[in-house]
């Protein structure tokens, strides 16, 4: 590898690590303390907080997999990598759907 490629990969990894770590911590906080995220509480806001936390954790894992793990381990089994990334993407889309419905319910109820 030439120096330009090594520097490029290092910069992507150094950017993606804190990004995925911040998303993961935010997601865990939103799941662990759902009432602290949204003032007003209520069941709809708890659903919003938990589904947003799950979406943030899945996004953090996908960012880490795509930006760090694929570059550090390029010889990984591609079938397994695609299954893991696809599964995390599916969980992310489902939690984003629940988040949209719960947000609408909370907005409709005036919470």
C-alpha positions as CSV (number, residue, x, y, z in Angstrom):
1,X,0.0,0.0,0.0
2,X,1.2,3.5,-0.8
3,X,1.4,6.2,1.8
4,X,-1.7,8.0,0.5
5,X,-3.9,5.0,0.8
6,X,-2.7,4.2,4.3
7,X,-3.3,7.8,5.4
8,X,-6.8,7.7,3.8
9,X,-7.7,4.5,5.6
10,X,-6.4,5.8,8.9
11,X,-8.4,9.0,8.6
12,X,-11.6,7.1,7.8
13,X,-11.0,4.8,10.7
14,X,-10.2,7.7,13.1
15,X,-13.4,9.5,12.1
16,X,-15.6,6.4,12.2
17,X,-14.5,5.2,15.6
18,X,-15.7,8.2,17.7
19,X,-18.8,8.5,15.5
20,X,-19.9,4.9,16.1
21,X,-18.9,5.1,19.8
22,X,-21.0,8.3,20.2
23,X,-24.0,6.8,18.5
24,X,-23.7,3.6,20.6
25,X,-23.5,5.5,23.9
26,X,-26.4,7.7,22.8
27,X,-28.5,4.6,21.9
28,X,-27.7,2.9,25.2
29,X,-28.6,6.1,27.1
30,X,-31.9,6.4,25.3
31,X,-32.8,2.8,26.1
32,X,-31.6,2.9,29.7
33,X,-33.2,6.2,30.6
34,X,-36.2,6.7,28.4
35,X,-37.9,9.2,30.7
36,X,-34.8,11.4,30.8
37,X,-34.7,11.9,27.0
38,X,-38.2,13.4,26.5
39,X,-39.9,15.7,29.0
40,X,-43.5,14.8,29.5
41,X,-43.0,11.0,29.6
42,X,-45.9,8.9,28.6
43,X,-46.0,5.5,27.0
44,X,-45.6,6.9,23.4
45,X,-42.5,8.9,24.4
46,X,-41.0,5.8,26.0
47,X,-41.6,3.8,22.8
48,X,-40.0,6.7,20.8
49,X,-37.0,6.7,23.1
50,X,-36.4,3.0,23.1
51,X,-36.9,2.6,19.3
52,X,-34.6,5.6,18.7
53,X,-32.0,4.0,21.0
54,X,-32.2,0.7,19.1
55,X,-31.9,2.5,15.8
56,X,-28.8,4.4,17.1
57,X,-27.1,1.3,18.3
58,X,-27.7,-0.5,14.9
59,X,-26.5,2.6,13.1
60,X,-23.3,2.6,15.3
61,X,-22.6,-1.0,14.5
62,X,-23.2,-0.6,10.8
63,X,-20.9,2.4,10.7
64,X,-18.2,0.5,12.6
65,X,-18.6,-2.6,10.3
66,X,-18.5,-0.6,7.1
67,X,-15.8,2.0,8.0
68,X,-13.5,0.0,10.3
69,X,-14.0,-3.7,10.2
70,X,-14.1,-4.0,6.4
71,X,-10.8,-2.2,6.2
72,X,-9.0,-4.0,9.0
73,X,-10.2,-7.4,8.0
74,X,-10.6,-7.4,4.2
75,X,-10.4,-11.2,3.9
76,X,-13.5,-11.8,6.1
77,X,-16.1,-14.3,4.9
78,X,-18.3,-12.0,2.7
79,X,-21.4,-14.2,3.1
80,X,-21.2,-13.8,6.9
81,X,-20.5,-10.0,6.6
82,X,-23.5,-9.5,4.3
83,X,-25.8,-11.4,6.6
84,X,-24.7,-9.4,9.6
85,X,-24.9,-6.0,7.8
86,X,-28.2,-7.0,6.3
87,X,-29.6,-8.1,9.7
88,X,-28.5,-4.9,11.3
89,X,-30.0,-2.9,8.5
90,X,-33.3,-4.7,8.9
91,X,-33.4,-4.1,12.6
92,X,-32.6,-0.4,11.9
93,X,-35.4,-0.1,9.4
94,X,-37.9,-1.8,11.8
95,X,-36.9,0.4,14.7
96,X,-37.1,3.5,12.5
97,X,-40.6,2.4,11.5
98,X,-41.7,1.9,15.1
99,X,-40.1,5.3,15.9
100,X,-42.1,7.0,13.1
101,X,-45.4,5.4,14.3
102,X,-44.7,6.2,18.0
103,X,-43.7,9.7,17.2
104,X,-46.9,10.2,15.3
105,X,-48.9,8.8,18.2
106,X,-47.1,11.1,20.6
107,X,-47.7,14.1,18.4
108,X,-51.3,13.2,17.9
109,X,-51.9,12.8,21.6
110,X,-50.1,16.1,22.2
111,X,-47.3,14.7,24.3
